Amino acid sequence: MSAFSTSKAMSHALLLRADAYLNANDMNPNKALEDATKAASIDHLHGRAYRIKADAYEALGDVLKAMEAVEQWAGVNPLFMSKAKNELSRLLQIRNTR
């Protein structure tokens, strides 16, 4: 395994690609989730990985896992606690309407 494959630069590159998978016309949340999960394993303090995981899980219809990812996002960066609470509230409403 190269030093790049476990570096913060690789984590960042994976997150850029994961974000692209979610925002492309032919959205692929499974690939986004795969890349975000790899990025989180490289840099577990990179909150964006958990935010992208939450979006991917939501796109896949798994609201509970999306909520867990949002909680992880808030856990690695308390500055996002207010945003995370709002997002959890929104996801809870989705879950309750299903």
N, C-alpha and C positions, 0 to 999 in steps of 0.2 A: 504494500500500500504506500503510495507516494505521500509526501508531506502535504501536497496541495489537496489531496482527497480528504484530508482531515482538518483543513484550515478554515479560518473564518471567511476567507475569500471564496472557498468552495461552498460554504453554507450560504453566503450571500448570492452566489450564482444560482444555486438550487432554488432559492426563494424567488429570484427574478423569474426563473422558468416556471415555477409553480404558479406565480401570479399571472403569467402569460397563459398558462393552461386554463385558468379560471376566467380570464377575460377575453379569450379568443372566441370567434364566431362559432367554432366547433368545440365548445367548452369540454374539458376533460377533467372532471373533479378527481377521478381516481389517480391520474398521473400527478395532479397538483398535490394530492394528499401524500403520495409516495415521496415526492421531492421535499415537501415541508417536513415530513417525518424524518427523512435523512438529514435535513438541515438542523432539526432540533437535536438529533443524536450527535451532531458535530459540535453545535453550540447551543446547549440547553438553556442559555440565558437570553437567547435572541427571541424576543417576544413576537416578532412578526411571524415566526414559524407557527406559533400557536394560533395567531389570528388567521393565517391562511388555512390552517387545518380546520378551524371553525367554519370558515366559508365553504371549504370543500365538503365537510360533513353535512352542512346545511343543504348544499346543492345535491347531495346524495340522498337527502331526506332523513338523515339521522340527527334529529334535533338534540337528543340527549348527549351524543358525543360532541356535537357542536358546543353545547353548554359546558361540557368538561374542558374543551380546548379553550374556551373563553376564560374559564377559571384559571387555567394554567397561564394564559396570557397575562392576567392580572397579577398572578403570583410572582412572575419573573420581573415585572415592572409595576410597582404600586402606583406610579404616576398615571397609569391607565385605569385605575380602579373605578373612577366615575364612568368612563366610557364602557368598561366591562359590565358594570351594573346595568347600564342602559341596554346593552346588547343582551344580557341575560334576561332582562325583562321582556324584550322583544321576542327572544326565542321561546320564552315561557308562554307567551301569548300564542305563538304558532303551535306549540305542543298541545296547548289546551283546546285549540280549535280542531284538532285531528281526532 
